[in-house]
Amino acid sequence: MKKRFEDTYLTHEQVQVLRMRSAGMTISEIAAKLNVSRADIHAVLRNAYLTIERARKTLRLYSTIMGGIILTFKKGTPLKEIVNEVFKASDEYGIKINMRSVEILLKIIREFPECIEIKEEISLCDLQINVNSDGNIVVVKL
C-alpha cells in the first residue's frame, strides 16, 4: 500500500502530480519530469479525483447525520444570494456560522473553481451548501 500524504487519503504521488497540474504543467510535461507514461499520470489524477470526490461525499453524509441545514442552489444563482441564503437559514435555525461572507465565497471558489463565473458573480453549477449544527460549512457540487 502506498504511503499517504500527511495523514490524508491522497498518496504522495497524487499530491505531487496535483501540485504540478495546479502549477500549469501539462500531462506530457509531468510524465517527462517523472519519467513515466502519460497514461500513468492520467491514472494518478483519476484516482486522486475519485478519492477527493469520495471525501466530499463523506463530508456531506456526515453533515447530514450531524443535523443542520442543507441548501441547494441552481446553476446561475448569484454568489451574493448564495451567501445571503446561508446566513438567513442559519439564523432561522439558530446556528452560528464560523465563517465570514468572504470566507464562504472563497471556500466555494477554491473547492469548485469550474463552477464560478467571477465577472458575472454567478454559479455555473448546481451547488449544495451543508451547514452543520456547529456552524461548519461543506460545499458539494451536484
N, C-alpha and C positions, 0 to 999 in steps of 0.2 A: 504494500500500500504506500502511496506517495505521501510524503510529509506535508502537512497542512501549513499554510502561511499564518503566523501569529494567531493561532487558535481560532481560525475561521474555517469555512468549508471549502475555500479555494486552495489549490496547491501553489507552491512557489512558482512553478512553471506557468500556471494560469495567470497569476498576478504579474509576472514578468511580461508575458505576451499582451495582457490587457494594458499595461503601462506603455508598452511600445506603440500599441494601436492608438491610445489616447494622445500620444505624442505626435501622431500623424503618420507613422510608418505604415507602408503597405504590407500586405501579406507576403509578397515576394521579398521585400527588404528584411522583414522579420525572419523569414525562413533562411535567407542567406546569412544573416547575422548569427543565427543559432545553429546553422549547418544542418538543417532538417528540410523535409519537403514542405511544399505549400499545403498539401493535404494534411500533414501533421499539425500545422498551425491552425487550419480550419477546424480540425478535430478538437484541439485545445480550446479554441474560442467557443465552439458549440457546447462543449462540456461545461465551460465556465458560465456561459449564459444560462444553461439549464440549471446549474447549481444556484445561480443568483435568482432565477425565477422561482425555484423551489423554496428558497429562503423567504422571498416576498410572500408566497402563498402561506408559508408557515406563520409569518408575522400577521397576515390577515386573519388566519384562523385563530391565532392567539388573541388578537384584538377582539374578535367576535366572542370568544369564550369568556374573556375578562369583562365583558359588558362594554357599555359606552355607546357611541354613535357611529352609524355607517351612513355616509353621504355619497350620492352618486351624481356625477356631473357629465353632461353630454358634450361631445366634440363641439367646439365653437363657443363654449361658455367663457365669458371674460374672466381673467385671472382675479381681478378685484372682487368679482361676485363670488368666486370660489372661497376666497379668504373670508369675506364678509359672512357667508353662509356657515362656514366652520365656526366662527366666533358666535354667531347668532344661535346656532343649535347647541353649542357648548354652554352658553349662558342659560338657555331654556332647561337644560338638564343639570345645571349646577356644577358643571365640570370646568375647572380652571386649566386653560391650555398653557403648556410650558414653553411656548414659543411666541415671538412677536410676529406680526403680519409679514414682514420682510423675510423672516426665517422660514415661514411656511412656504412662501413663494420660492425661495432658494432651494428648499428641500424638493419641491416639485420639479424645478428646473434641473437640479443635479441628478435626480433619480430617473427622470424621463425627458431628457433634452429634446428628443424627437417629437415630443407631444406639446411643445410650446412654441408659439409664434410670438417672439419678443416684440416686434414692431406693432403688431395688431393687439398684443396683450390678451391673447385668447389661447385656449387649449385646442390642440389638433387631434386629441384622442379622448375617448370616454375614460374618465378617471373616477376612482373611488377613494374617498378620504375616510379613514377609520380614526376615531378619537376614543381612546380607551378611558376608563374611569379615572386613571391617574393623570390624564391630560396629555398623554403621548400621542403622536400622530404617525399613522402609517399610510403611505400613498400607494395605490395599486392601479396599474394600467389595466383596463378591462378589454 
